[in-house]
């Protein structure tokens, strides 16, 4: 019985330490900036590690042409690329935090920190 109580206390201590590491990871992700681009760099989108768009740059040549549909397609492609890179950065931070261990429930915790479509992304920063 005492051994079980000791194990429980140890688990609580580990959970508290993990909570601190999660806060540290969130701070790190706040400083991460990734870029996605489309159209050979005509559209560039910057996102934070929290998967929020922080900037969109559009080459002036796209504004002169009367091709709204192409501009919309390029914007969507660049935004998706930037968000994929932000998700990949968050996954790398999580892997670093957990030491590469596959801990049950951590994927769900990451999804709670960064709600969205739940996909893991595929880009690289």
Wavefront OBJ file of the C-alpha trace (Angstrom):
o trace
v 0.000 0.000 0.000
v 2.792 2.441 0.923
v 4.615 1.583 -2.272
v 1.503 2.517 -4.277
v 1.265 5.832 -2.406
v 4.937 6.491 -3.132
v 4.379 5.736 -6.827
v 1.377 8.062 -6.877
v 3.374 10.850 -5.250
v 6.132 10.326 -7.791
v 3.608 10.526 -10.627
v 2.215 13.781 -9.212
v 5.714 15.223 -9.007
v 6.403 14.209 -12.629
v 3.096 15.738 -13.741
v 3.974 19.003 -12.029
v 7.389 19.047 -13.722
v 5.763 18.297 -17.085
v 3.353 21.199 -16.590
v 6.327 23.519 -16.127
v 7.959 22.122 -19.259
v 4.741 22.649 -21.210
v 4.717 26.304 -20.156
v 8.346 26.564 -21.263
v 7.464 24.992 -24.609
v 4.642 27.496 -25.101
v 7.086 30.344 -24.512
v 9.491 28.870 -27.063
v 6.717 28.438 -29.624
v 5.702 32.079 -29.165
v 9.112 33.068 -30.533
v 9.100 30.644 -33.484
v 8.480 32.214 -36.897
v 8.118 30.181 -40.085
v 7.332 31.233 -43.648
v 5.353 29.671 -46.426
v 5.445 30.934 -49.968
v 3.744 30.348 -53.290
v 4.112 31.506 -56.861
v 7.889 31.509 -56.704
v 7.889 33.885 -53.754
v 5.203 36.231 -55.072
v 3.188 35.496 -51.917
v 4.892 35.016 -48.544
v 3.049 34.199 -45.329
v 4.617 34.226 -41.869
v 3.165 32.210 -38.996
v 4.060 31.875 -35.329
v 4.743 28.622 -33.516
v 1.227 28.998 -32.134
v -0.070 28.593 -35.695
v -1.245 32.169 -36.022
v -0.617 34.183 -39.179
v 1.593 37.149 -38.323
v 2.245 38.644 -41.776
v 1.279 38.330 -45.432
v 3.390 39.888 -48.166
v 2.117 40.185 -51.742
v 4.408 41.104 -54.605
v 3.108 44.342 -56.205
v 3.075 42.713 -59.645
v 0.148 40.555 -58.529
v -1.881 43.619 -57.663
v -1.459 45.136 -61.110
v -2.869 42.144 -62.907
v -6.578 41.506 -62.945
v -6.402 37.890 -61.774
v -8.139 37.696 -58.432
v -8.562 33.909 -58.644
v -4.809 33.311 -59.019
v -4.069 35.644 -56.098
v -6.584 33.790 -53.912
v -5.096 30.399 -54.870
v -1.564 31.577 -54.125
v -2.610 33.043 -50.770
v -4.289 29.784 -49.743
v -1.225 27.755 -50.770
v 1.196 30.025 -48.886
v -0.975 30.105 -45.747
v -1.284 26.317 -45.714
v 2.475 25.916 -46.167
v 3.208 28.315 -43.297
v 0.747 26.535 -40.994
v 2.202 23.126 -41.899
v 5.637 24.442 -40.943
v 4.261 25.849 -37.676
v 2.730 22.456 -36.826
v 6.027 20.735 -37.609
v 7.865 23.192 -35.337
v 5.395 22.459 -32.528
v 5.864 18.714 -33.043
v 9.656 19.115 -32.847
v 9.320 21.083 -29.594
v 7.041 18.379 -28.199
v 9.508 15.641 -29.189
v 12.295 17.602 -27.493
v 10.165 18.066 -24.390
v 9.351 14.361 -24.118
v 12.823 13.180 -25.099
v 11.379 11.410 -28.137
v 9.213 9.157 -25.972
v 5.772 8.323 -27.261
v 3.715 9.329 -24.225
v 0.014 8.456 -24.274
v -2.183 11.536 -24.315
v 0.509 14.001 -25.431
v -0.873 14.214 -28.967
v -4.235 15.175 -27.487
v -2.554 17.730 -25.217
v -0.808 19.290 -28.225
v -4.130 19.489 -30.081
v -5.646 21.298 -27.078
v -2.795 23.806 -27.114
v -3.194 24.381 -30.861
v -6.805 23.659 -31.818
v -7.461 23.219 -35.500
v -8.054 20.436 -37.947
v -5.965 17.962 -35.940
v -3.669 17.069 -38.828
v 0.016 16.757 -38.112
v 1.176 18.858 -41.040
v 4.054 17.908 -43.242
v 6.189 20.970 -43.871
v 9.593 21.795 -42.532
v 10.760 25.061 -41.089
l 1 2 3 4 5 6 7 8 9 10 11 12 13 14 15 16 17 18 19 20 21 22 23 24 25 26 27 28 29 30 31 32 33 34 35 36 37 38 39 40 41 42 43 44 45 46 47 48 49 50 51 52 53 54 55 56 57 58 59 60 61 62 63 64 65 66 67 68 69 70 71 72 73 74 75 76 77 78 79 80 81 82 83 84 85 86 87 88 89 90 91 92 93 94 95 96 97 98 99 100 101 102 103 104 105 106 107 108 109 110 111 112 113 114 115 116 117 118 119 120 121 122 123 124 125
